[in-house]
């Protein structure tokens, strides 16, 4: 018999209110000394503020690829689990880190 491939389970996104998102944008823009409005604009442009957004190999608020997510999270000393891309807090924290490192090029259409 030929083995069947098991589909990868889709992570369940964490649902947050716009007020909770606003608090996370404030928290991590302050922690990483980056422009809060820029963080919000990128998330709006990339995913329409949808933490569960998936577009082919991209996922989460900021549409990180699995590879970039793992590399960045390891640099940050944070859990590199790719499913955390769908956690709004971890996604915003990671995007704020990327912005603080001047890595805006990863969002070429959304970084203005």
C-alpha positions as CSV (number, residue, x, y, z in Angstrom):
1,X,0.0,0.0,0.0
2,X,1.2,3.6,-0.7
3,X,1.3,5.9,2.3
4,X,-1.1,8.8,2.2
5,X,0.1,12.2,3.2
6,X,-1.5,13.7,6.2
7,X,-2.6,17.3,5.6
8,X,-1.0,19.9,7.9
9,X,-3.6,21.0,10.4
10,X,-4.4,24.7,10.1
11,X,-3.8,26.6,13.3
12,X,-6.8,28.1,15.0
13,X,-6.2,31.9,15.1
14,X,-6.7,33.8,18.3
15,X,-9.6,36.2,18.0
16,X,-8.9,39.6,19.4
17,X,-10.9,42.8,19.4
18,X,-9.7,46.0,17.7
19,X,-9.1,47.5,21.2
20,X,-6.9,44.5,22.1
21,X,-5.0,44.9,18.9
22,X,-4.5,48.6,19.5
23,X,-3.0,47.7,22.9
24,X,-0.6,45.3,21.4
25,X,0.5,47.8,18.7
26,X,1.1,50.3,21.5
27,X,3.0,47.8,23.7
28,X,5.4,46.6,21.0
29,X,5.9,49.9,19.2
30,X,7.0,51.2,22.5
31,X,9.1,48.2,23.4
32,X,11.0,48.3,20.1
33,X,10.8,52.1,19.6
34,X,9.1,51.9,16.2
35,X,6.2,53.8,14.6
36,X,2.9,52.3,15.8
37,X,1.0,53.6,12.8
38,X,3.5,52.0,10.5
39,X,3.0,48.6,12.2
40,X,-0.8,49.1,11.9
41,X,-0.5,50.1,8.2
42,X,1.6,47.0,7.3
43,X,-0.8,44.7,9.1
44,X,-3.8,46.3,7.4
45,X,-2.1,46.1,4.0
46,X,-0.9,42.5,4.4
47,X,-3.9,40.8,6.1
48,X,-6.7,43.4,6.6
49,X,-5.9,42.9,10.3
50,X,-6.8,39.2,10.1
51,X,-4.5,37.2,12.4
52,X,-5.7,34.0,10.7
53,X,-4.9,35.2,7.1
54,X,-3.3,32.6,4.9
55,X,-2.0,33.3,1.4
56,X,-0.2,30.3,-0.1
57,X,3.0,30.2,2.0
58,X,2.4,33.4,3.9
59,X,0.5,33.5,7.2
60,X,-0.8,35.8,10.0
61,X,-1.2,39.5,10.4
62,X,2.1,40.2,8.7
63,X,2.1,37.3,6.2
64,X,5.4,35.8,7.4
65,X,6.7,32.7,5.6
66,X,7.6,29.8,7.8
67,X,11.3,30.1,7.1
68,X,11.5,33.9,7.8
69,X,9.4,33.4,11.0
70,X,11.7,30.7,12.4
71,X,14.9,32.6,11.5
72,X,13.6,35.9,13.0
73,X,12.2,34.3,16.2
74,X,15.5,32.5,16.8
75,X,17.3,35.8,16.4
76,X,14.9,37.3,19.0
77,X,15.4,34.4,21.4
78,X,11.7,33.5,21.1
79,X,9.8,30.3,20.3
80,X,10.1,29.7,16.6
81,X,7.0,27.6,16.3
82,X,5.5,28.6,12.9
83,X,1.9,28.4,14.2
84,X,2.7,31.4,16.4
85,X,2.5,33.5,13.2
86,X,-1.3,33.3,13.8
87,X,-1.0,34.6,17.4
88,X,-1.6,38.4,17.1
89,X,0.6,39.3,20.0
90,X,3.6,37.2,18.8
91,X,3.0,38.5,15.2
92,X,3.0,42.1,16.3
93,X,6.1,41.6,18.5
94,X,8.0,39.9,15.7
95,X,7.0,42.6,13.1
96,X,8.0,45.4,15.6
97,X,11.4,43.6,15.9
98,X,11.8,43.5,12.1
99,X,10.9,47.1,11.8
100,X,13.4,48.0,14.5
101,X,16.1,46.2,12.5
102,X,15.2,48.2,9.4
103,X,13.9,45.0,7.6
104,X,11.0,46.8,6.0
105,X,11.9,45.2,2.6
106,X,10.0,42.0,3.6
107,X,6.8,44.0,3.1
108,X,7.7,45.7,-0.3
109,X,4.1,46.7,-1.1
110,X,3.1,47.7,2.5
111,X,6.0,49.5,4.1
112,X,5.1,53.1,3.3
